[in-house]
Amino acid sequence: MTILAAAVMLAVYELELSQTFNNGVRQMVCLVQGPDCGDDTWVDADRPDEPEEYEWGSGNSNRGDNEAMALDMAAARGWKDEQWTCLQNLWANTSNWDHTLVDPNTGASGIPGFNPAVHGAMPDGFAGDPRTQISWGLDYIENNHTLPCLAWESWENTKTY
């Protein structure tokens, strides 16, 4: 039995199947930038580009300005302290306070996550204007939930409000 196994191994080696197998394994390891793959390996041309990482709601350079504006507008309605915290949580989850955002999955846009399929026609000046978006969102919360914490509770349970 040992002699038969040795004969099979020798035949595989002579047919260069082992070299083909080893090259295939090395190529797979190098494609995922594994060990022993230098910068100038022969598979670099075949290596896929790094995937573009995009997380919905990240990279918003206007978050601080948008939150400050909303804080003033919410305070004018008497929504402070706990209500403000709920509003912060709500809009951080819907848009990360990005007034330019459009959710590729739902079509919801802007800070409050306006969705034409749910909310009807987009208000004039809504697209790209954080003040209009915040005003619409605060009105929507007041008309449909009374307070931001009730809207946040709805969001926590259903991921909608």
N, C-alpha and C positions, 0 to 999 in steps of 0.2 A: 504494500500500500504506500509506503514511504517513497519507494522508487517510482511508483506511478505519479505521485504528487510532484516529485522532483522533475520528472519528465515533462509534465504539463507546465510547470513553472519555466523550465528551460525553453519549451516551445513558445510560450507566450513572450519570453524575453527575446528570442530569436526573430519573432515576427514583428517586433517593435510595438506590440500592443501596449506594453507597459509604458513606453515612452509617450505614446499617444494619450494614454490615460493620465499620466503625470502632467503632461502639458495642458490637458483639459482642466484638471484640478487647479493647476497654477493659474491658468487664465481666469477661472471663476474667482479664485482668491484675490487676484489683482483687480478684477472688475469692481470689487467692493473695497478696494484699497486695503487689502489685508497685509500681513507681515511679509517681508522680503520682496516687496514691490517698490523699487526705487522710482524716482520721478521720471526716469527715461526708459521705462519698460516698453516692450513692443506692443503692449495692449493699450497704451495711452490713447491712441487714436480711436480705439473702440470703446473706451470708458465713457459712460453717459455723463452728461453735464450734471452738476449738482442740481437737485430739484429746487425750484423757487419756493421758498417757504413764505406762505402768506396766511396769517391768522386773522380771521374776520374780526375787525374792530381793533387791530393793533396798529401802531405806527402813527397815531394821531398827534400831530404837533400842536393842535389848537385846543387840546383837552382843557388845559387850565383856564384859558380865556372863555371857553364855552361854559365851563362849570361856574366860573365867577359871574357870568351874565345870568345863568339860571338861578344862582343863589339869590341875587338881587330880585329877580322876577318872582321867585317862589316866596321870598320874604315879604314882598308886597302883598301877597295873598294870605300872609300869616302862616306860611308853611316853613317852620324853623325846626331846629333840633332834630327830633325823631323823624318828622315828616321830610326834612331835608336829607337825612341819612337814607331813608327809603327811596327818595327820588334819585339820589346818587347811585345807589345800588341798582335801581331799575334801569337807568340809562347807561350805566357802565356795562350792564349785561346786554342791552339791546344794540348798542352802537359804540361803546367805549368813548362816548361823547364826540364822535366824529361826524360833523355835519355834511361831509362829502360822501359818506359811506352808502353803498347800496348792497344789501345782503344778496349774494348770488343765489341763495337757495329759496328765499321767500319773496324777493323784490322789495322788501321793506327798506326805506331810505331815511337818512338823516338821523339826528340825535334821538328823537322819540320812536323811530322805527315806523314811520308812516308807510302803510301798505295800500296802494290804490285798489287792490282786489278786495280789501276789507273796508277801507275808509272812503272810497269814492275818489272823486277828482282831487288832484293835488292842489292845495291852495296857491294862489298867485304868490310868486316870490319865494316859495318854499325851498326849491332846489338850491343848495349852496348858501343859504342865508340862515345862520344859526339863530338869530333873534326871532325870525319868523317860525322856525322849527320849534324853538323852546316855547314860544307863545302858543302855538297850536297844540303842542304836547301838554302844556299845563291846562289849557282849556279842555282838552280831551280827557285828562285825568279827572278834573273837577266834574265834568258832565257825566262821565261813565263810572267813576269810582269814588267820587267825593274827595278823597285824600290820597296822597302818594303811597302811604303805607298799605292802603287797601289795594291799590294797583300793584304794588310790590308783592303782596300776598298772592294775588292772582298770578303774577309772573312766576313766583316760586312753585306754584301748583301746576301750571299749564304751559309755561314759557310763552304766554301771550298775556296781554292786558287790555 
